[in-house]
Amino acid sequence: MLKMLGNVQDYVPGYRFKADPVVKGNIVTVSVEVEGNGDFLPEYAGNIDIITSAAVKTGGVIAQSMQKEGVLK
């Protein structure tokens, strides 16, 4: 879980656990907090930063996959 936290923090620096994850059987409960960069929106609008960052990251992953398949050059 800490590895995944680090992965997300690579593109969303204000992302952090509010408490340690709780694992009960097949269920994992994670409470997170996201502080925005404050570039265009207030820092408390971190949810918008994470949505935008996730979309950019996902687009990059899709583009790399399409390049490997020869769809994009």
C-alpha positions as CSV (number, residue, x, y, z in Angstrom):
1,M,0.0,0.0,0.0
2,L,2.8,2.4,0.7
3,K,4.2,1.7,-2.7
4,M,0.9,2.7,-4.3
5,L,0.8,5.8,-2.1
6,G,4.2,6.8,-3.5
7,N,3.0,6.2,-7.0
8,V,0.1,8.5,-6.6
9,Q,2.2,11.1,-4.9
10,D,4.5,11.2,-8.0
11,Y,1.7,13.0,-9.9
12,V,-0.3,14.4,-6.9
13,P,2.1,15.6,-4.3
14,G,-0.6,16.7,-1.8
15,Y,-2.0,13.1,-1.6
16,R,-1.6,11.4,1.7
17,F,-3.2,8.9,4.1
18,K,-5.2,10.5,6.9
19,A,-4.9,7.3,8.9
20,D,-3.3,3.9,8.4
21,P,-5.2,1.6,6.0
22,V,-7.5,-0.9,7.7
23,V,-7.6,-4.4,6.3
24,K,-10.5,-6.7,7.3
25,G,-10.6,-9.9,5.2
26,N,-11.2,-8.8,1.6
27,I,-12.0,-5.2,2.5
28,V,-9.4,-2.5,2.6
29,T,-10.5,0.9,4.0
30,V,-8.3,3.9,3.2
31,S,-8.9,7.5,4.3
32,V,-7.0,10.0,2.2
33,E,-6.5,13.7,2.0
34,V,-5.6,15.7,-1.0
35,E,-4.2,19.2,-0.8
36,G,-4.2,21.0,-4.1
37,N,-1.3,22.9,-5.5
38,G,-3.1,26.2,-5.3
39,D,-2.1,27.1,-8.9
40,F,-5.5,28.1,-10.2
41,L,-7.9,26.9,-7.5
42,P,-7.6,27.2,-3.7
43,E,-5.5,24.5,-1.9
44,Y,-8.7,23.0,-0.4
45,A,-9.9,22.1,-4.0
46,G,-7.5,19.1,-4.0
47,N,-10.2,16.8,-5.3
48,I,-10.1,18.7,-8.6
49,D,-6.3,18.5,-8.7
50,I,-6.4,14.7,-8.2
51,I,-9.1,14.2,-10.9
52,T,-7.1,16.3,-13.3
53,S,-3.8,14.6,-12.4
54,A,-5.4,11.2,-12.8
55,A,-6.8,12.1,-16.2
56,V,-3.4,13.3,-17.4
57,K,-1.6,10.2,-16.1
58,T,-4.3,7.9,-17.7
59,G,-4.0,9.7,-21.0
60,G,-0.2,9.2,-20.9
61,V,-0.5,5.5,-20.2
62,I,-3.0,5.1,-23.0
63,A,-0.8,7.0,-25.4
64,Q,2.2,4.9,-24.5
65,S,0.2,1.7,-25.1
66,M,-1.0,3.0,-28.5
67,Q,2.5,3.9,-29.5
68,K,3.7,0.3,-28.6
69,E,0.9,-1.1,-30.7
70,G,1.8,1.2,-33.6
71,V,-1.5,3.2,-33.5
72,L,0.4,6.4,-32.7
73,K,3.8,7.4,-34.0
